[in-house]
Amino acid sequence: MYIGNYVLLGPRVTIITGDHRTDIVGKHISEVTDNEKLVEHDADVVIKDGVWIGTNVTILKGVTVGEGCVIAAGSVVTKNTSPYGIYAGTPAKKIKDRFTPEQLEKHLALLEKK
């Protein structure tokens, strides 16, 4: 898992980086060991710089949250997000951009000066 700089996390954020096997005959799921997991059952989560993740958000394995994104409270992020988008829902979908193209250009120029 990687969490960038200037990231805000609300309370009760859950980041999931793996799944359980559910296909082993003769074993309860709780009996399956890490040695029996498949490589594709685990994947890192990447949260880029300047992201704000609201309360009770769940981010699933393999997701990259793009730079400057806002993830609304209660959302479940199942797929990568594009930079500077605002996402909400279950599963999370882009509802709008944070900035117009002109505002984004100015925002990035000002950040570069810091």
Biopython code that builds the backbone (N, CA, C, O; Angstrom):
import numpy as np
from Bio.PDB.StructureBuilder import StructureBuilder

atoms = [
    (1, "MET", "N", (0.849, -1.166, 0.000)),
    (1, "MET", "CA", (0.000, 0.000, 0.000)),
    (1, "MET", "C", (0.898, 1.233, 0.000)),
    (1, "MET", "O", (1.942, 1.261, 0.651)),
    (2, "TYR", "N", (0.469, 2.252, -0.746)),
    (2, "TYR", "CA", (1.185, 3.519, -0.804)),
    (2, "TYR", "C", (0.181, 4.643, -0.592)),
    (2, "TYR", "O", (-0.869, 4.684, -1.234)),
    (3, "ILE", "N", (0.514, 5.555, 0.318)),
    (3, "ILE", "CA", (-0.302, 6.750, 0.541)),
    (3, "ILE", "C", (0.610, 7.955, 0.333)),
    (3, "ILE", "O", (1.638, 8.090, 0.997)),
    (4, "GLY", "N", (0.223, 8.826, -0.593)),
    (4, "GLY", "CA", (1.031, 9.985, -0.954)),
    (4, "GLY", "C", (1.014, 11.077, 0.093)),
    (4, "GLY", "O", (0.577, 10.870, 1.226)),
    (5, "ASN", "N", (1.494, 12.240, -0.301)),
    (5, "ASN", "CA", (1.555, 13.421, 0.560)),
    (5, "ASN", "C", (0.250, 14.210, 0.477)),
    (5, "ASN", "O", (-0.478, 14.139, -0.513)),
    (6, "TYR", "N", (-0.022, 14.957, 1.533)),
    (6, "TYR", "CA", (-1.177, 15.855, 1.598)),
    (6, "TYR", "C", (-2.502, 15.114, 1.437)),
    (6, "TYR", "O", (-3.436, 15.633, 0.826)),
    (7, "VAL", "N", (-2.582, 13.910, 1.982)),
    (7, "VAL", "CA", (-3.786, 13.086, 1.896)),
    (7, "VAL", "C", (-4.588, 13.259, 3.184)),
    (7, "VAL", "O", (-4.036, 13.197, 4.283)),
    (8, "LEU", "N", (-5.893, 13.477, 3.036)),
    (8, "LEU", "CA", (-6.803, 13.558, 4.177)),
    (8, "LEU", "C", (-7.664, 12.302, 4.205)),
    (8, "LEU", "O", (-8.254, 11.920, 3.195)),
    (9, "LEU", "N", (-7.729, 11.666, 5.370)),
    (9, "LEU", "CA", (-8.568, 10.471, 5.557)),
    (9, "LEU", "C", (-9.588, 10.763, 6.635)),
    (9, "LEU", "O", (-9.229, 11.147, 7.748)),
    (10, "GLY", "N", (-10.859, 10.582, 6.311)),
    (10, "GLY", "CA", (-11.900, 10.704, 7.317)),
    (10, "GLY", "C", (-11.898, 9.490, 8.236)),
    (10, "GLY", "O", (-11.134, 8.550, 8.019)),
    (11, "PRO", "N", (-12.747, 9.501, 9.258)),
    (11, "PRO", "CA", (-12.830, 8.354, 10.164)),
    (11, "PRO", "C", (-13.359, 7.103, 9.467)),
    (11, "PRO", "O", (-14.147, 7.188, 8.525)),
    (12, "ARG", "N", (-12.923, 5.964, 9.935)),
    (12, "ARG", "CA", (-13.411, 4.648, 9.515)),
    (12, "ARG", "C", (-13.217, 4.371, 8.027)),
    (12, "ARG", "O", (-14.087, 3.782, 7.385)),
    (13, "VAL", "N", (-12.085, 4.792, 7.483)),
    (13, "VAL", "CA", (-11.728, 4.429, 6.110)),
    (13, "VAL", "C", (-11.160, 3.007, 6.139)),
    (13, "VAL", "O", (-10.345, 2.672, 7.000)),
    (14, "THR", "N", (-11.598, 2.181, 5.192)),
    (14, "THR", "CA", (-11.125, 0.799, 5.101)),
    (14, "THR", "C", (-10.433, 0.604, 3.759)),
    (14, "THR", "O", (-10.987, 0.908, 2.703)),
    (15, "ILE", "N", (-9.199, 0.085, 3.826)),
    (15, "ILE", "CA", (-8.431, -0.194, 2.622)),
    (15, "ILE", "C", (-8.162, -1.689, 2.583)),
    (15, "ILE", "O", (-7.495, -2.233, 3.463)),
    (16, "ILE", "N", (-8.686, -2.348, 1.555)),
    (16, "ILE", "CA", (-8.592, -3.801, 1.421)),
    (16, "ILE", "C", (-7.545, -4.119, 0.359)),
    (16, "ILE", "O", (-7.651, -3.645, -0.772)),
    (17, "THR", "N", (-6.540, -4.912, 0.709)),
    (17, "THR", "CA", (-5.497, -5.252, -0.265)),
    (17, "THR", "C", (-5.511, -6.726, -0.651)),
    (17, "THR", "O", (-4.612, -7.189, -1.353)),
    (18, "GLY", "N", (-6.524, -7.472, -0.199)),
    (18, "GLY", "CA", (-6.561, -8.885, -0.555)),
    (18, "GLY", "C", (-7.938, -9.488, -0.422)),
    (18, "GLY", "O", (-8.831, -8.922, 0.208)),
    (19, "ASP", "N", (-8.091, -10.652, -1.032)),
    (19, "ASP", "CA", (-9.328, -11.431, -0.979)),
    (19, "ASP", "C", (-9.036, -12.799, -0.384)),
    (19, "ASP", "O", (-7.878, -13.188, -0.231)),
    (20, "HIS", "N", (-10.085, -13.515, -0.056)),
    (20, "HIS", "CA", (-9.977, -14.882, 0.440)),
    (20, "HIS", "C", (-10.345, -15.857, -0.674)),
    (20, "HIS", "O", (-11.126, -15.534, -1.569)),
    (21, "ARG", "N", (-9.781, -17.031, -0.605)),
    (21, "ARG", "CA", (-10.210, -18.091, -1.522)),
    (21, "ARG", "C", (-11.556, -18.613, -1.053)),
    (21, "ARG", "O", (-11.780, -18.792, 0.144)),
    (22, "THR", "N", (-12.433, -18.852, -1.985)),
    (22, "THR", "CA", (-13.758, -19.369, -1.657)),
    (22, "THR", "C", (-14.049, -20.662, -2.401)),
    (22, "THR", "O", (-15.170, -21.170, -2.375)),
    (23, "ASP", "N", (-13.017, -21.193, -3.070)),
    (23, "ASP", "CA", (-13.233, -22.325, -3.978)),
    (23, "ASP", "C", (-12.571, -23.625, -3.524)),
    (23, "ASP", "O", (-12.453, -24.556, -4.322)),
    (24, "ILE", "N", (-12.136, -23.715, -2.271)),
    (24, "ILE", "CA", (-11.478, -24.937, -1.816)),
    (24, "ILE", "C", (-12.524, -25.855, -1.188)),
    (24, "ILE", "O", (-13.111, -25.542, -0.152)),
    (25, "VAL", "N", (-12.738, -26.974, -1.830)),
    (25, "VAL", "CA", (-13.729, -27.954, -1.377)),
    (25, "VAL", "C", (-13.231, -28.620, -0.085)),
    (25, "VAL", "O", (-12.059, -28.983, 0.021)),
    (26, "GLY", "N", (-14.119, -28.772, 0.876)),
    (26, "GLY", "CA", (-13.790, -29.473, 2.110)),
    (26, "GLY", "C", (-13.170, -28.600, 3.184)),
    (26, "GLY", "O", (-12.751, -29.110, 4.224)),
    (27, "LYS", "N", (-13.100, -27.291, 2.956)),
    (27, "LYS", "CA", (-12.563, -26.375, 3.970)),
    (27, "LYS", "C", (-13.515, -25.202, 4.154)),
    (27, "LYS", "O", (-14.098, -24.694, 3.196)),
    (28, "HIS", "N", (-13.658, -24.785, 5.404)),
    (28, "HIS", "CA", (-14.350, -23.528, 5.674)),
    (28, "HIS", "C", (-13.418, -22.399, 5.251)),
    (28, "HIS", "O", (-12.198, -22.563, 5.281)),
    (29, "ILE", "N", (-13.969, -21.270, 4.862)),
    (29, "ILE", "CA", (-13.155, -20.145, 4.417)),
    (29, "ILE", "C", (-12.131, -19.761, 5.485)),
    (29, "ILE", "O", (-11.000, -19.404, 5.159)),
    (30, "SER", "N", (-12.520, -19.833, 6.749)),
    (30, "SER", "CA", (-11.601, -19.463, 7.831)),
    (30, "SER", "C", (-10.431, -20.427, 7.972)),
    (30, "SER", "O", (-9.446, -20.098, 8.633)),
    (31, "GLU", "N", (-10.514, -21.618, 7.363)),
    (31, "GLU", "CA", (-9.433, -22.607, 7.444)),
    (31, "GLU", "C", (-8.399, -22.452, 6.324)),
    (31, "GLU", "O", (-7.338, -23.073, 6.378)),
    (32, "VAL", "N", (-8.690, -21.646, 5.332)),
    (32, "VAL", "CA", (-7.774, -21.467, 4.207)),
    (32, "VAL", "C", (-6.568, -20.655, 4.686)),
    (32, "VAL", "O", (-6.724, -19.599, 5.301)),
    (33, "THR", "N", (-5.369, -21.158, 4.399)),
    (33, "THR", "CA", (-4.145, -20.501, 4.856)),
    (33, "THR", "C", (-3.614, -19.537, 3.805)),
    (33, "THR", "O", (-4.018, -19.572, 2.642)),
    (34, "ASP", "N", (-2.699, -18.675, 4.242)),
    (34, "ASP", "CA", (-2.053, -17.747, 3.308)),
    (34, "ASP", "C", (-1.299, -18.501, 2.217)),
    (34, "ASP", "O", (-1.208, -18.020, 1.088)),
    (35, "ASN", "N", (-0.763, -19.666, 2.535)),
    (35, "ASN", "CA", (-0.033, -20.472, 1.545)),
    (35, "ASN", "C", (-0.946, -20.962, 0.420)),
    (35, "ASN", "O", (-0.466, -21.283, -0.668)),
    (36, "GLU", "N", (-2.240, -21.023, 0.667)),
    (36, "GLU", "CA", (-3.191, -21.490, -0.339)),
    (36, "GLU", "C", (-3.760, -20.350, -1.191)),
    (36, "GLU", "O", (-4.483, -20.589, -2.158)),
    (37, "LYS", "N", (-3.425, -19.116, -0.823)),
    (37, "LYS", "CA", (-3.912, -17.972, -1.606)),
    (37, "LYS", "C", (-3.242, -17.949, -2.969)),
    (37, "LYS", "O", (-2.121, -18.432, -3.131)),
    (38, "LEU", "N", (-3.932, -17.387, -3.939)),
    (38, "LEU", "CA", (-3.380, -17.199, -5.271)),
    (38, "LEU", "C", (-2.842, -15.773, -5.396)),
    (38, "LEU", "O", (-3.325, -14.859, -4.727)),
    (39, "VAL", "N", (-1.847, -15.593, -6.248)),
    (39, "VAL", "CA", (-1.220, -14.287, -6.423)),
    (39, "VAL", "C", (-2.253, -13.208, -6.755)),
    (39, "VAL", "O", (-2.169, -12.089, -6.250)),
    (40, "GLU", "N", (-3.216, -13.544, -7.594)),
    (40, "GLU", "CA", (-4.216, -12.548, -8.014)),
    (40, "GLU", "C", (-5.187, -12.144, -6.901)),
    (40, "GLU", "O", (-5.991, -11.230, -7.088)),
    (41, "HIS", "N", (-5.123, -12.803, -5.764)),
    (41, "HIS", "CA", (-6.003, -12.450, -4.645)),
    (41, "HIS", "C", (-5.497, -11.249, -3.853)),
    (41, "HIS", "O", (-6.233, -10.702, -3.032)),
    (42, "ASP", "N", (-4.259, -10.831, -4.085)),
    (42, "ASP", "CA", (-3.697, -9.688, -3.374)),
    (42, "ASP", "C", (-3.217, -8.649, -4.376)),
    (42, "ASP", "O", (-2.641, -8.996, -5.407)),
    (43, "ALA", "N", (-3.450, -7.382, -4.079)),
    (43, "ALA", "CA", (-2.965, -6.287, -4.922)),
    (43, "ALA", "C", (-2.917, -5.009, -4.091)),
    (43, "ALA", "O", (-3.828, -4.726, -3.313)),
    (44, "ASP", "N", (-1.852, -4.248, -4.263)),
    (44, "ASP", "CA", (-1.689, -3.005, -3.516)),
    (44, "ASP", "C", (-2.749, -1.971, -3.881)),
    (44, "ASP", "O", (-3.338, -2.002, -4.961)),
    (45, "VAL", "N", (-2.965, -1.068, -2.955)),
    (45, "VAL", "CA", (-3.770, 0.126, -3.177)),
    (45, "VAL", "C", (-2.802, 1.299, -3.204)),
    (45, "VAL", "O", (-1.896, 1.377, -2.374)),
    (46, "VAL", "N", (-2.988, 2.208, -4.150)),
    (46, "VAL", "CA", (-2.152, 3.404, -4.259)),
    (46, "VAL", "C", (-3.062, 4.627, -4.140)),
    (46, "VAL", "O", (-4.048, 4.763, -4.864)),
    (47, "ILE", "N", (-2.708, 5.502, -3.217)),
    (47, "ILE", "CA", (-3.442, 6.754, -3.036)),
    (47, "ILE", "C", (-2.449, 7.869, -3.339)),
    (47, "ILE", "O", (-1.481, 8.061, -2.603)),
    (48, "LYS", "N", (-2.687, 8.598, -4.415)),
    (48, "LYS", "CA", (-1.765, 9.637, -4.878)),
    (48, "LYS", "C", (-1.873, 10.899, -4.009)),
    (48, "LYS", "O", (-2.716, 10.978, -3.116)),
    (49, "ASP", "N", (-1.018, 11.867, -4.281)),
    (49, "ASP", "CA", (-0.957, 13.104, -3.505)),
    (49, "ASP", "C", (-2.256, 13.904, -3.578)),
    (49, "ASP", "O", (-2.968, 13.885, -4.582)),
    (50, "GLY", "N", (-2.542, 14.614, -2.474)),
    (50, "GLY", "CA", (-3.616, 15.594, -2.457)),
    (50, "GLY", "C", (-5.027, 15.031, -2.479)),
    (50, "GLY", "O", (-5.963, 15.729, -2.869)),
    (51, "VAL", "N", (-5.193, 13.798, -2.071)),
    (51, "VAL", "CA", (-6.508, 13.131, -2.100)),
    (51, "VAL", "C", (-7.240, 13.373, -0.781)),
    (51, "VAL", "O", (-6.624, 13.442, 0.283)),
    (52, "TRP", "N", (-8.548, 13.500, -0.870)),
    (52, "TRP", "CA", (-9.393, 13.590, 0.320)),
    (52, "TRP", "C", (-10.367, 12.417, 0.269)),
    (52, "TRP", "O", (-11.163, 12.297, -0.663)),
    (53, "ILE", "N", (-10.295, 11.558, 1.275)),
    (53, "ILE", "CA", (-11.160, 10.379, 1.364)),
    (53, "ILE", "C", (-12.081, 10.573, 2.560)),
    (53, "ILE", "O", (-11.618, 10.718, 3.691)),
    (54, "GLY", "N", (-13.385, 10.574, 2.308)),
    (54, "GLY", "CA", (-14.374, 10.848, 3.339)),
    (54, "GLY", "C", (-14.611, 9.684, 4.296)),
    (54, "GLY", "O", (-14.040, 8.604, 4.151)),
    (55, "THR", "N", (-15.457, 9.937, 5.261)),
    (55, "THR", "CA", (-15.830, 8.974, 6.293)),
    (55, "THR", "C", (-16.447, 7.710, 5.692)),
    (55, "THR", "O", (-17.218, 7.777, 4.735)),
    (56, "ASN", "N", (-16.099, 6.566, 6.264)),
    (56, "ASN", "CA", (-16.690, 5.264, 5.909)),
    (56, "ASN", "C", (-16.469, 4.857, 4.456)),
    (56, "ASN", "O", (-17.283, 4.126, 3.892)),
    (57, "VAL", "N", (-15.399, 5.312, 3.853)),
    (57, "VAL", "CA", (-15.064, 4.896, 2.494)),
    (57, "VAL", "C", (-14.343, 3.551, 2.557)),
    (57, "VAL", "O", (-13.545, 3.309, 3.463)),
    (58, "THR", "N", (-14.629, 2.682, 1.593)),
    (58, "THR", "CA", (-13.900, 1.426, 1.425)),
    (58, "THR", "C", (-13.228, 1.460, 0.065)),
    (58, "THR", "O", (-13.860, 1.768, -0.945)),
    (59, "ILE", "N", (-11.928, 1.139, 0.046)),
    (59, "ILE", "CA", (-11.167, 1.068, -1.199)),
    (59, "ILE", "C", (-10.701, -0.374, -1.357)),
    (59, "ILE", "O", (-10.048, -0.923, -0.469)),
    (60, "LEU", "N", (-11.043, -0.988, -2.499)),
    (60, "LEU", "CA", (-10.733, -2.398, -2.720)),
    (60, "LEU", "C", (-9.382, -2.591, -3.381)),
    (60, "LEU", "O", (-8.799, -1.654, -3.926)),
    (61, "LYS", "N", (-8.899, -3.814, -3.324)),
    (61, "LYS", "CA", (-7.556, -4.171, -3.798)),
    (61, "LYS", "C", (-7.312, -3.744, -5.236)),
    (61, "LYS", "O", (-8.208, -3.770, -6.079)),
    (62, "GLY", "N", (-6.058, -3.346, -5.489)),
    (62, "GLY", "CA", (-5.642, -3.024, -6.836)),
    (62, "GLY", "C", (-6.022, -1.656, -7.344)),
    (62, "GLY", "O", (-5.713, -1.325, -8.488)),
    (63, "VAL", "N", (-6.688, -0.843, -6.529)),
    (63, "VAL", "CA", (-7.172, 0.470, -6.968)),
    (63, "VAL", "C", (-6.083, 1.527, -6.803)),
    (63, "VAL", "O", (-5.343, 1.525, -5.819)),
    (64, "THR", "N", (-5.998, 2.427, -7.776)),
    (64, "THR", "CA", (-5.199, 3.644, -7.649)),
    (64, "THR", "C", (-6.158, 4.822, -7.613)),
    (64, "THR", "O", (-6.954, 5.025, -8.530)),
    (65, "VAL", "N", (-6.066, 5.597, -6.533)),
    (65, "VAL", "CA", (-6.867, 6.819, -6.405)),
    (65, "VAL", "C", (-5.999, 7.949, -6.945)),
    (65, "VAL", "O", (-4.946, 8.258, -6.387)),
    (66, "GLY", "N", (-6.449, 8.559, -8.030)),
    (66, "GLY", "CA", (-5.676, 9.567, -8.747)),
    (66, "GLY", "C", (-5.431, 10.829, -7.938)),
    (66, "GLY", "O", (-6.178, 11.157, -7.016)),
    (67, "GLU", "N", (-4.368, 11.525, -8.306)),
    (67, "GLU", "CA", (-3.962, 12.758, -7.630)),
    (67, "GLU", "C", (-5.129, 13.731, -7.525)),
    (67, "GLU", "O", (-5.870, 13.947, -8.483)),
    (68, "GLY", "N", (-5.274, 14.318, -6.324)),
    (68, "GLY", "CA", (-6.249, 15.373, -6.119)),
    (68, "GLY", "C", (-7.704, 14.956, -6.084)),
    (68, "GLY", "O", (-8.588, 15.813, -6.071)),
    (69, "CYS", "N", (-7.975, 13.667, -6.067)),
    (69, "CYS", "CA", (-9.370, 13.186, -6.052)),
    (69, "CYS", "C", (-10.045, 13.456, -4.713)),
    (69, "CYS", "O", (-9.393, 13.573, -3.676)),
    (70, "VAL", "N", (-11.349, 13.549, -4.768)),
    (70, "VAL", "CA", (-12.194, 13.572, -3.580)),
    (70, "VAL", "C", (-13.094, 12.350, -3.666)),
    (70, "VAL", "O", (-13.759, 12.132, -4.679)),
    (71, "ILE", "N", (-13.114, 11.554, -2.600)),
    (71, "ILE", "CA", (-13.978, 10.382, -2.528)),
    (71, "ILE", "C", (-15.029, 10.663, -1.461)),
    (71, "ILE", "O", (-14.696, 10.843, -0.290)),
    (72, "ALA", "N", (-16.286, 10.700, -1.860)),
    (72, "ALA", "CA", (-17.382, 11.067, -0.958)),
    (72, "ALA", "C", (-17.595, 10.020, 0.125)),
    (72, "ALA", "O", (-17.331, 8.835, -0.075)),
    (73, "ALA", "N", (-18.074, 10.475, 1.268)),
    (73, "ALA", "CA", (-18.349, 9.607, 2.412)),
    (73, "ALA", "C", (-19.228, 8.433, 2.010)),
    (73, "ALA", "O", (-20.185, 8.590, 1.253)),
    (74, "GLY", "N", (-18.894, 7.260, 2.522)),
    (74, "GLY", "CA", (-19.703, 6.066, 2.303)),
    (74, "GLY", "C", (-19.481, 5.377, 0.972)),
    (74, "GLY", "O", (-20.140, 4.379, 0.685)),
    (75, "SER", "N", (-18.578, 5.877, 0.156)),
    (75, "SER", "CA", (-18.350, 5.289, -1.172)),
    (75, "SER", "C", (-17.536, 4.000, -1.074)),
    (75, "SER", "O", (-16.793, 3.785, -0.116)),
    (76, "VAL", "N", (-17.695, 3.150, -2.087)),
    (76, "VAL", "CA", (-16.880, 1.944, -2.237)),
    (76, "VAL", "C", (-16.153, 2.072, -3.573)),
    (76, "VAL", "O", (-16.773, 2.051, -4.636)),
    (77, "VAL", "N", (-14.823, 2.206, -3.501)),
    (77, "VAL", "CA", (-14.019, 2.433, -4.699)),
    (77, "VAL", "C", (-13.528, 1.075, -5.205)),
    (77, "VAL", "O", (-12.728, 0.409, -4.550)),
    (78, "THR", "N", (-14.017, 0.680, -6.373)),
    (78, "THR", "CA", (-13.697, -0.628, -6.940)),
    (78, "THR", "C", (-12.785, -0.543, -8.157)),
    (78, "THR", "O", (-12.239, -1.553, -8.600)),
    (79, "LYS", "N", (-12.618, 0.678, -8.704)),
    (79, "LYS", "CA", (-11.808, 0.880, -9.913)),
    (79, "LYS", "C", (-10.957, 2.131, -9.751)),
    (79, "LYS", "O", (-11.250, 2.991, -8.921)),
    (80, "ASN", "N", (-9.900, 2.224, -10.552)),
    (80, "ASN", "CA", (-9.031, 3.397, -10.527)),
    (80, "ASN", "C", (-9.829, 4.664, -10.795)),
    (80, "ASN", "O", (-10.822, 4.655, -11.523)),
    (81, "THR", "N", (-9.369, 5.758, -10.185)),
    (81, "THR", "CA", (-10.011, 7.045, -10.394)),
    (81, "THR", "C", (-9.071, 7.956, -11.180)),
    (81, "THR", "O", (-7.851, 7.818, -11.093)),
    (82, "SER", "N", (-9.634, 8.875, -11.937)),
    (82, "SER", "CA", (-8.820, 9.820, -12.697)),
    (82, "SER", "C", (-8.455, 11.005, -11.801)),
    (82, "SER", "O", (-9.188, 11.330, -10.867)),
    (83, "PRO", "N", (-7.318, 11.651, -12.089)),
    (83, "PRO", "CA", (-6.897, 12.775, -11.255)),
    (83, "PRO", "C", (-7.946, 13.888, -11.188)),
    (83, "PRO", "O", (-8.615, 14.196, -12.174)),
    (84, "TYR", "N", (-8.066, 14.472, -10.017)),
    (84, "TYR", "CA", (-8.898, 15.636, -9.752)),
    (84, "TYR", "C", (-10.379, 15.429, -10.034)),
    (84, "TYR", "O", (-11.097, 16.375, -10.358)),
    (85, "GLY", "N", (-10.832, 14.185, -9.909)),
    (85, "GLY", "CA", (-12.256, 13.902, -10.025)),
    (85, "GLY", "C", (-12.897, 13.832, -8.655)),
    (85, "GLY", "O", (-12.221, 13.640, -7.645)),
    (86, "ILE", "N", (-14.203, 13.988, -8.635)),
    (86, "ILE", "CA", (-14.990, 13.783, -7.412)),
    (86, "ILE", "C", (-15.832, 12.539, -7.654)),
    (86, "ILE", "O", (-16.579, 12.459, -8.630)),
    (87, "TYR", "N", (-15.702, 11.566, -6.749)),
    (87, "TYR", "CA", (-16.340, 10.260, -6.894)),
    (87, "TYR", "C", (-17.267, 10.001, -5.717)),
    (87, "TYR", "O", (-16.984, 10.393, -4.586)),
    (88, "ALA", "N", (-18.381, 9.332, -6.005)),
    (88, "ALA", "CA", (-19.347, 9.005, -4.959)),
    (88, "ALA", "C", (-20.119, 7.755, -5.353)),
    (88, "ALA", "O", (-20.265, 7.441, -6.534)),
    (89, "GLY", "N", (-20.613, 7.044, -4.334)),
    (89, "GLY", "CA", (-21.522, 5.930, -4.563)),
    (89, "GLY", "C", (-20.907, 4.574, -4.330)),
    (89, "GLY", "O", (-19.735, 4.433, -3.981)),
    (90, "THR", "N", (-21.764, 3.566, -4.542)),
    (90, "THR", "CA", (-21.381, 2.163, -4.381)),
    (90, "THR", "C", (-21.859, 1.406, -5.610)),
    (90, "THR", "O", (-23.049, 1.111, -5.717)),
    (91, "PRO", "N", (-20.972, 1.084, -6.536)),
    (91, "PRO", "CA", (-19.559, 1.433, -6.554)),
    (91, "PRO", "C", (-19.379, 2.917, -6.893)),
    (91, "PRO", "O", (-20.253, 3.537, -7.499)),
    (92, "ALA", "N", (-18.233, 3.472, -6.494)),
    (92, "ALA", "CA", (-17.968, 4.894, -6.725)),
    (92, "ALA", "C", (-17.885, 5.191, -8.212)),
    (92, "ALA", "O", (-17.255, 4.460, -8.976)),
    (93, "LYS", "N", (-18.530, 6.271, -8.601)),
    (93, "LYS", "CA", (-18.502, 6.745, -9.988)),
    (93, "LYS", "C", (-18.150, 8.230, -9.965)),
    (93, "LYS", "O", (-18.450, 8.946, -9.010)),
    (94, "LYS", "N", (-17.511, 8.666, -11.037)),
    (94, "LYS", "CA", (-17.154, 10.087, -11.128)),
    (94, "LYS", "C", (-18.419, 10.906, -11.311)),
    (94, "LYS", "O", (-19.216, 10.652, -12.214)),
    (95, "ILE", "N", (-18.594, 11.898, -10.433)),
    (95, "ILE", "CA", (-19.775, 12.753, -10.537)),
    (95, "ILE", "C", (-19.439, 14.114, -11.132)),
    (95, "ILE", "O", (-20.310, 14.785, -11.686)),
    (96, "LYS", "N", (-18.171, 14.524, -11.017)),
    (96, "LYS", "CA", (-17.740, 15.759, -11.660)),
    (96, "LYS", "C", (-16.236, 15.938, -11.481)),
    (96, "LYS", "O", (-15.594, 15.198, -10.736)),
    (97, "ASP", "N", (-15.691, 16.923, -12.167)),
    (97, "ASP", "CA", (-14.296, 17.314, -11.994)),
    (97, "ASP", "C", (-14.213, 18.381, -10.908)),
    (97, "ASP", "O", (-15.147, 19.160, -10.716)),
    (98, "ARG", "N", (-13.090, 18.409, -10.203)),
    (98, "ARG", "CA", (-12.900, 19.442, -9.182)),
    (98, "ARG", "C", (-12.717, 20.817, -9.797)),
    (98, "ARG", "O", (-13.171, 21.814, -9.237)),
    (99, "PHE", "N", (-12.059, 20.878, -10.939)),
    (99, "PHE", "CA", (-11.701, 22.148, -11.558)),
    (99, "PHE", "C", (-12.052, 22.151, -13.037)),
    (99, "PHE", "O", (-12.157, 21.096, -13.664)),
    (100, "THR", "N", (-12.232, 23.342, -13.588)),
    (100, "THR", "CA", (-12.275, 23.485, -15.039)),
    (100, "THR", "C", (-10.843, 23.280, -15.553)),
    (100, "THR", "O", (-9.903, 23.330, -14.761)),
    (101, "PRO", "N", (-10.659, 23.051, -16.850)),
    (101, "PRO", "CA", (-9.292, 22.913, -17.362)),
    (101, "PRO", "C", (-8.401, 24.124, -17.036)),
    (101, "PRO", "O", (-7.222, 23.955, -16.725)),
    (102, "GLU", "N", (-8.947, 25.319, -17.105)),
    (102, "GLU", "CA", (-8.176, 26.528, -16.805)),
    (102, "GLU", "C", (-7.801, 26.574, -15.326)),
    (102, "GLU", "O", (-6.666, 26.904, -14.983)),
    (103, "GLN", "N", (-8.749, 26.246, -14.451)),
    (103, "GLN", "CA", (-8.471, 26.220, -13.015)),
    (103, "GLN", "C", (-7.420, 25.160, -12.680)),
    (103, "GLN", "O", (-6.537, 25.396, -11.855)),
    (104, "LEU", "N", (-7.516, 24.003, -13.316)),
    (104, "LEU", "CA", (-6.554, 22.930, -13.050)),
    (104, "LEU", "C", (-5.152, 23.359, -13.460)),
    (104, "LEU", "O", (-4.186, 23.091, -12.745)),
    (105, "GLU", "N", (-5.035, 24.024, -14.609)),
    (105, "GLU", "CA", (-3.731, 24.506, -15.060)),
    (105, "GLU", "C", (-3.140, 25.487, -14.038)),
    (105, "GLU", "O", (-1.958, 25.403, -13.706)),
    (106, "LYS", "N", (-3.956, 26.402, -13.551)),
    (106, "LYS", "CA", (-3.497, 27.369, -12.544)),
    (106, "LYS", "C", (-3.142, 26.661, -11.242)),
    (106, "LYS", "O", (-2.116, 26.959, -10.631)),
    (107, "HIS", "N", (-3.984, 25.726, -10.816)),
    (107, "HIS", "CA", (-3.756, 24.964, -9.579)),
    (107, "HIS", "C", (-2.395, 24.244, -9.646)),
    (107, "HIS", "O", (-1.600, 24.329, -8.709)),
    (108, "LEU", "N", (-2.138, 23.551, -10.736)),
    (108, "LEU", "CA", (-0.897, 22.801, -10.878)),
    (108, "LEU", "C", (0.314, 23.735, -10.923)),
    (108, "LEU", "O", (1.365, 23.401, -10.375)),
    (109, "ALA", "N", (0.184, 24.895, -11.563)),
    (109, "ALA", "CA", (1.274, 25.868, -11.609)),
    (109, "ALA", "C", (1.582, 26.411, -10.209)),
    (109, "ALA", "O", (2.746, 26.564, -9.836)),
    (110, "LEU", "N", (0.543, 26.695, -9.454)),
    (110, "LEU", "CA", (0.753, 27.192, -8.085)),
    (110, "LEU", "C", (1.372, 26.129, -7.180)),
    (110, "LEU", "O", (2.225, 26.447, -6.352)),
    (111, "LEU", "N", (0.955, 24.878, -7.325)),
    (111, "LEU", "CA", (1.560, 23.801, -6.535)),
    (111, "LEU", "C", (3.030, 23.621, -6.874)),
    (111, "LEU", "O", (3.843, 23.313, -6.002)),
    (112, "GLU", "N", (3.366, 23.811, -8.131)),
    (112, "GLU", "CA", (4.746, 23.655, -8.589)),
    (112, "GLU", "C", (5.667, 24.689, -7.947)),
    (112, "GLU", "O", (6.851, 24.420, -7.746)),
    (113, "LYS", "N", (5.133, 25.875, -7.620)),
    (113, "LYS", "CA", (5.922, 26.944, -7.021)),
    (113, "LYS", "C", (6.230, 26.703, -5.545)),
    (113, "LYS", "O", (7.123, 27.341, -4.987)),
    (114, "LYS", "N", (5.506, 25.800, -4.916)),
    (114, "LYS", "CA", (5.696, 25.557, -3.460)),
    (114, "LYS", "C", (6.998, 24.856, -3.191)),
    (114, "LYS", "O", (7.321, 24.575, -2.037)),
]
sb = StructureBuilder()
sb.init_structure("model")
sb.init_model(0)
sb.init_chain("A")
sb.init_seg("    ")
for serial, (resi, resn, name, xyz) in enumerate(atoms, 1):
    if name == "N":
        sb.init_residue(resn, " ", resi, " ")
    sb.init_atom(name, np.array(xyz, "f"), 0.0, 1.0, " ", f" {name:<3s}", serial, name[0])
structure = sb.get_structure()
